[in-house]
Amino acid sequence: MDDKPPSLVTTSPADRATDVSPESTIEIVFDEPLAPNAQAQASRLIFFNPSRPDVVTDVDGEKIEIQPRGPLEPSTTYSVTLLPGLPDRRNIAMKEPVRLLFSTGGPLTLTLLKGKVT
């Protein structure tokens, strides 16, 4: 009996890809089918940075498709995070987040803040 949570197989675009088309659909593929109720859960577990475009999220078997309703911003680095909690058909939930970083322009631009908030 399978007692393991869904595991990431691949993403499209690939992690750290550059020059991704602003018209791209984002796909996250797992090694097993997700639960029938994963559609509603995926929508609340997916986060975009720097800004969340208006998207349509579709779960089909072992694949999540994220389709922005309009083009992504040109020359922008995007981070997409799928938080833990998405279950497979046996209701065994992911324990680790899935993170995807890509750019619609040239090199990835990462901004890191360090310091102490008081």
N, C-alpha and C positions, 0 to 999 in steps of 0.2 A: 504494500500500500504506500502511495506517495504521501509523505508527511513533510515535504519541503515546500516553501513558498515559491511563487513565480520568480524566475530568474531572468535577467536581461540577456537577450541574444544580440540585438543590434538596434541602432537608431539611424534615422535618416532625417536630416543630414547627419553625417558621422560627427562624433564628439570632436570639437576643435576645428571643424571645417571652416574654410574661408570662402569668400565670393559665392555664398549661397544665394540663390535667386530669391528676391523678395516675395515671389509668388509661390514659394515652396509650401508643401504640406509636411508637417512634422510627424514622423512615425516612430513609435516605440514598440519593439517586438519582444515578446517573452517566450520562454521555452515550453509553455503550456497554456491552454485556454483559461481565460479569466472568468470569474463568476458572472452569471447573467445580470446581476444588479451592479456590475462594475461601472456601467455607463454613468450613473448618478454619482458614484463615489469618485470617479476619475475627474469629473468637472471640479470638484472641491479640493482635490489633492494636487492639482497642477498649478504651478506658479511661474510667471514670466518675469524677467527683469531685463531691461530697465522699466518697461511698461507692459501691461497685459493688453494685447490687442483683443478685439472682439473676435472670439473663436467659436467654432463648432467642434465639439469633441465626440468622436465615435469610437466605440469599442466593438471589435469584431473578432471573436475567437481569442487568439493570442496577441492581437495587435490593437494599439491605440493610435488613432489618427487625430491630429490637431490641425484643423484647417482655419487659418485666419480669414475673416470675412473680407478683408482688404489686404493690400500688400504690406509687408513689413517695411520698416524704415530703411532706406539705403544707408550703407556705410555704418552700420550699427552692430555692436556685439550683443547677442542675446544669450541669456541663461534661462534654461527651462528646467524646472525641478518637479519631479513627481514624488511626493512625500510617501513614506511608508503607510501601509494600511490597505492597499488594493489586494483583494482576495482572488484566489483561483477557484475553480469549480468545486473544490473540496472545502472551501471557505478557510483556506490557510493564507494568511495575509503576508504581504511583503514586509520585511523587517528593516530593509535598508532603502534609502532614497535613490532615485535615478536622477543623475544630473547630466545635462547636455549643454555644451557651450558651442556657439557658432557665430559667424559674422556674415552679414550681407555685404561686406566690403572686403578690404584687404586684411591685414593682420588683426588678430584679436586685440582689443584694447580692454585691459582690466584695470579697474581702479580699486585700490585697497586703502582702507582707512585704518589707522592705528591710533590708539589713545585710550584715555580713561574718561568716561562720562560721569560727571558728578551732579 
